């Protein structure tokens, strides 16, 4: 527990969010292939390397006989323990940077069209994937939002919008409805349904983490910004109820995996289950939160990034153990034009400046559809 009077200040929490997102992303990046790197295979890899319990970045492969079963992603040499010198480039961090640039350029009144314009201007097409690539292609072809999200886009409920949401939580500390509204405006460029709800939920979760007494309170608050009947809300509540029964982390994930079977490893709903389990069973401990989340499998780098963001905001940067932040060397690699090599501390300072100028909007819902306080997609 944090002693009374020593709670992190806003600047430390914002920096904690950035460091946590980047560290969690780096932790999960070598095993980001959910149809191959299952929860069971990840733990076999860690046992072979003598790295359970996991308390640091992933170890590099042990011995020459690992074969295809334990073949890490090609970037592994830049993101395993002992080899990290600054962050690897990854879309999970690129979109946080792009979101910061969006708010600095257009302010909190930005439009969905301006999000798309900035993608075309600052983001290389080949560094986009799934729903974002479909939306980018539609933008380049002259299609305008919200049709960019629906035309020839089979990925509308995948996790891409959720990974773009952190900046809205960081810049709206303690204002989850405001954060969710901003995330929705961004998300509808490329997503619909649970894809949009995932972005709203993540933004509200991160926003709530600034003022919530604990992770469960933040999760409960985040659920209020999305329809209670949505599949996303139901799976988050399901994980929370299993956690309340004191079921083990392993058995909880096995249960929800059966209940979300068939959705695929990049869909928002099963990934939200893995993320929620990591947060609840991590119980505010930064290392335990991100390592359990990544060990949960599926979209490991995206889930690790969001878990790290939430845990980093809850704890503050100063409380993040050095093995996670020191190898980052305060440096980010990015595909966003003009931002490669930027300092993490600079990104945090610029985010803080926005958070301190964001007007107070209250904690309740804005106008919109029943159940969300916002227009539902």
N, C-alpha and C positions, 0 to 999 in steps of 0.2 A: 504494500500500500504506500501511496505517496504521503509523507508527513504533512500535517497541516501547515500552511504557510509556505510550502515549497512547490506548489503546483506550477507547471510550466506556463510562461506567458504566451501571448498570441504569436509573437515572432518565433519562439522556440517550437510551438506546435505546427506552424506553417512549414518551417524547415524540416520538422519531423515527418510531415506528410510527404514532402519531396524526397527526402532520403529514404523513407520507408517504401515509397512506390518504386524507386530505382533499385533498391536492394532486393525487394521481393521479386521484381521482374528478373533481375540477374540470377537469383536463386533458381527460378523455375525455367529459365531459358534453355538450358542444355537438354531438358526432357520434355520440351513442348511438342508433343505428338501423341495426343490422348488415345488414339486407337492402338498405338504400340506401347507407349509408356503408361501402362495401367498402374493403379495404386500398388498392386502386388509386385509388379516388375520393378518399380522405383525402390521399394523396400528391399527386394533381393539385391539390387545394385548396391544399395547402401550397406547391407550386411556384408557383401563380398568385400567392400572397401573398409569395413570396420568403422562405419560412420553413423551407426545408430547408438544412442539418440543423436539426431542431427542438430548440431549447434553452430554450424558455419556454412559457407557456400558448399555446393556439391563437390565431392572429391573427383579428381580425374580418374579415368578408367584404370583398373588394377590389372597388370599383366597383359601379355599379348593375345590371350585366348578368349577375350570377351566376345568376339564375333558379333553377329547381327543383333543378338538379343539385347546387348548393352551398348549399342551404337548411339552415341550422343549426337545432338545436332551439330552441324559443321562449325558453328561458332564457339564450341565448348572451350577451346583453348584461351579465349578471352573472358570466360565467365565461370571458371572453376577456381576453387581456393588455391591461393599461391600464385595465380597467373593474372589476377585482375589489376589493371592499371587504368582506372576510369571506367565508366559504364560502356557497355556495348550499345550500338544503335538498335532501337526497337520501336515498333509502332506504339506500344503501350506508353512510352515516354514521349514520342513525337507528338502524340495528340494532346498531352498535357501542355507541352510547349506551344503548340499551335493554338490551343485554347487561351493561353495567357496572351499571346500575340493578338488574338481576336478581341479580347476585352480591352487591351491597351489601345487598339486601333479604333474600335467601334463603340466601346463602352458597354454597359450592361443592357442597353436597349438594342443590341445587335439583332439582325434578322437572320432567318434561316438562309436566305439568299446570300447574305454576306459571309456566312460560314462556307458555303460552296465556292464563292469567289476566292476566298483565302486558300482553300484547298488547291484550286487551279493555279494560284500564284506562287504558293510556297511549298507544296507537297508533291514530290515526284509520283507519277502514276504507278510505277512499278514498286513503290513502297506502300501501296494500299492493297487490301485483301478483302475477299468475300463481299459483304454488303457495301463497304466503302469503295471498293473498286467498281462495283456495279453503279453506284451513285455517281462516282467520278466520271465514268464513261457516259452516263446519261447527261451530266452537266456539260461535258465537252460536246455532246451532240445537240445541245440547245434545249434540253428538257429542263423544266423549272420545278422546284419543290412545290408540293410534296410528291409529285409524280416521279421524281428522282429515286424515291424509296421503293416504288412499286413496279416500275417498268423493267422487265427481264431481270428481276432481283429475287432469287430463291432464298436469300440469306437474311430476310427481314427481321427474324427474331433471334439472330445469332448475337454474340457477345460484343460486337464492335462498338456499339453506342455506349455500352456500360464502361468500356475502358477510356472513353473520352470525357467522363463526367467529373473526374477529381477536381479540376480547376474551379468548377462551380461550387463545390463544397468548401474548398480552401478559401475562396473569396467571399463566401457567405457564412462565416462562422456563427453557429447558433441560430441560423435562419433556414431550416431545412426546406420549408415550402418555397422560399425564394430560390434556393439552390436547385430544387427539382424543376421549377419553372424554366430556369435557364438551360438546364440539361435537356429538357424536352424540346426546346427550340432548336438546339443543336441536333438532337437525335433524329428528328423527323426528316432530316435530309436523306437518311439512308435506311431507316428502320420503321417498323410498325409494331403494334401489339406489345408483347412481352419484351421485344427488343427495346422499345421506347421506355417501358416501365422499368427495365433494368438500369437504364441511365438515370432515370428519376430517383430510383431507390438508392443507387450508389452515391449520387450527389447529396441526397438527404442524409444518408448514413454518415458520410464524411463531415458534413456540416454539423450534425448532431454530436459527433465525437468531440467537438471543441468544448462542449458544455455539459455533456452527459456524465453522470457519476460512474458509469461503467459501460461495457460493450453491449450488454443485454438491453440497457435503456436506449442506447443509440439505435440498435436494431428495431426495437419496438417503435421508436419515433419514425424511423425510415419507412416502416410499413404503412404509416398513415397517409403517405403521399401517393400511393398507388391503389387501384381498386382491390378491395378485400377479396373479391371473387376471382381475381386473375390467377393464372397458374403460378406465376412468380410468387405472389403473396402466399399462396397455399403451401408451396414447398419451403419457404422460409419459416412459416409457422410450424410446419411438420418437423423440420430439423430442431427448432427450439423446443418443441414438445418432447421429442426423443431425448434431447439433452437434459430436460427436466426430470426424466425418469431415471437418470444416471446410467443410461445405456452407454457402452463404451464408444469412443470415437470411431473405431473400426466398424462396429455393428451399426452405428447410425449411418455411416456412409454406405454400407452394404444394403441397408433397408431402402434408402432414398435412391440408390442406383437402380434397384429393381423397379421402383415406382416411376422413374424417368427414362426407363430403357426405350431405345429407339429414337430419341431426340438427337443423338449425335454429340460428339465431344466439344463442339464449339457453340452449341445452343445456350442461350442465356439461362434457362431454368436449371439444368443439372449443374452448371457452373456456380450459380447462386447457392445451390445446396452445399457444394464443397466449400465455398467461401464462408457461408454462415457457420458451418461446422468448425472450420479453422478458427474463426473469431470466437465462438462460444467456448470451445475446448481449450483455446489458447488463453482465454480469461484475462486479457490485458497484458500478458507477458509477450514482449515483442518477438523474441526468438521462437518461442513455442507457437505463436500465432502464424508466422510466415512459414515455418517448417512443416507444421501440420497441414496448412493449406496446400503447399506444393506437393507434399506426400499424398494428398488426396487425388492427384492426377487430373485428367481432362486438360483444360487450357491452363497449364501450370504457370506460365509466365504472367498471363493476365490476372489470374486469381491471386498469385503471389504479390503482384503489384498493388492490387486493390486492398488486400489484407494488410500489406505493409503500410499503405497510406492511412488506413484507419488506425492501425496500431501505433504508427508514428505520431499521428495527431493526438491520440489518447495519452501517450507517454511524453511527447516532446523529444526534440532531437538530442538533448543532452543525455537522456536516459537510454537511447539506442546503443546497444553494446558495440564496442569499437570494431569487432571483427566484421561487422556489416557495413559500417560507414567509412572506415579508414581506407580500404582498398579502392573506394570510389574516387579518391583524390580530388574531391570537389569538382569533378569534370564530367560532362555529358557529351556523348557522341549523338548526333541527330541528323536525320535526313531533311529536316525543315530548313529551307534556304535561309542563311544568315545566322543560324543558331548552333552550328557544329562547333564543339569545343567550349560551349558556354559553361560558366561556373554554376554549380548547384546553388551556392549561396546567393548568387545574383538572381537566379530564377525565384528563389524564396523571397528575397527582398522586394522584387517587383510584384510578386503575388501579395505580399503583406501590404504594400502601398495601395493596391486595389481593395483589399479587405478592409482597410482603415477608412476608405472613402465611400464604400458601399452604404447607401442610406438604410436606416432601420425600417423594416417593413412589417415587423410583427411576426409572431410564431404560427399564426393560423393560416388556413387555406385562402388562396386568392379565388376569384370568381371562376366558375367552370362547371364541369359535369359532376353530378353527385358521386360521392365515393372517392374523388381525388382532389376536388377543388380546382381542377384543371380540365381543359377540353381533352377528352380521350381520343387517341388516334384510331 
